[in-house]
């Protein structure tokens, strides 16, 4: 599926060469730079879900936080609704926040524990210019009904509501300002398996009825398969494979993607190519290497992999950061064609 | 977290009622802020402490319902004793003799039916002096601790918010203050400036500001990047709004627990300063000063002169510590 466009022509959000460094100082005041995001580019259209998958520590949540200007970027550009937003001062950007909202991983942490849910929700009605209490309460009731709950639940405190209900309320809250882009940061991973499906279906319904653009960050490949139109696989700050959902799931080219899919033991879709077993763990030291960062874990690594690896297109819209997957697919256990 | 109340379905009646409670909560906040403002004005302005008495009465009325623990259906003893002490300070002086009047009876007579706590070496009524002393000790204790909270708490939170140089400088200054023994520092300043009640309050507050600064700082640090703070930012709230609406209310309990210990410290410092003669000027009734005046009499067996004010100090401090414990454990 190709990029869909928003009514004004371009994609809702466009990210180009995004870089995020975290600078820390040790006891001797020496600087340590950890590059969490290293040159990431993508765009999301209205009604489209773009998913980023990867292990913990791959920098996927950081991408979303930078996108929402909750953390500063080191380099790169983010164009939202046609405007470059990274350079806008927070003071001027605040009114624009209504157009981009976030759903958090842990709903219990996302609500102020000492406030009622109503007052947490009320904050978000201000952005859309609803001033009177009565109208605010009506907007809150509508939003809460739209996620399938009874409005009087909002007079409880976060600790008095179940996790699944609270995540619904978190989604209701993020929809109150009527955003165009929703950043879903592992929206199901802190929930019981039995209610994950409900939340996924709810998010799909809401996307359809509001034409929302979703940035989905997750490591649950089943959830991503159910929700995403396009998928990017992230490893140590870089996208190693980007493509339409079926390109990535059924015809993974990068050994890392193949390893992830293998580990997830998905029943569908059927995969092509030999299974790949990754060894070892993600290590941040590899994030400073010029070449492929997976070499220590990859069964197909050879000397040339230490050279810089650009993202290369193997077929329309399918990008892979692995020279062997493009030039020697058969040698690394892939069918020759994409 | 998975508990859902049994009346989850449908009933719309409680909504209005709960909304009332919600507005009661915000009005309590207004009362608290107003109290703080009046307190500061009273300190700067009102030498007779009239405004302070009003404030303390308001506080007492607000605290009164907390005497009854409705969940366990028992009286909370610490709250009850504290309230009694406050009432004693507020209206007790109306029912006693003049604490300054000399030779109410003979000097140094023991406790009797007429003079409950006996008389001191000038023949003054010790009972009257203990009651009047409560006004001064509690007044100074509470206002010094309140002043320290009002200054220290926002500074501590701001230190985390701003970070960097602001944080470092603030921390170094507070470390400089804390590197002196509290009493010695207070002693030095009083010796330099001279004792008077507003100055005593000010000094006791100053030596306690670093306590709140550090306490608030360490309590705020783990939640300053919490998801609910990020959410508030997504809602387009300004930093100061986030600070006062989301962050400080969540560290309130920790600071409140420290507050009652701190009142006790303040009373101790005042008593200690008075004991060495640098506290309130004679002949003002103050517990610490009374203990000092009486301790020479102990060797002659005239225990009542310093024991009764001593018991008053002890009771107050124990009660405050107990209160602090209760607050910390949320009971």
Interface residues (C-beta under 8 A of the other chain):
Chain A: X65 X68 X70 X94 X95 X97 X98 X100 X101 X102 X104 X105 X106 X108 X109 X110 X111 X112 X113 X114 X115 X116 X118 X119 X120 X123 X124 X126 X127 X150 X151 X152 X153 X155 X156 X159 X160 X161 X162 X163 X165 X166 X173 X174 X177
Chain B: X1 X2 X3 X4 X5 X8 X9 X10 X11 X12 X14 X15 X18 X19 X22 X226 X227 X228 X230 X231 X232 X233 X234 X235 X236 X237 X238 X246 X249 X250 X252
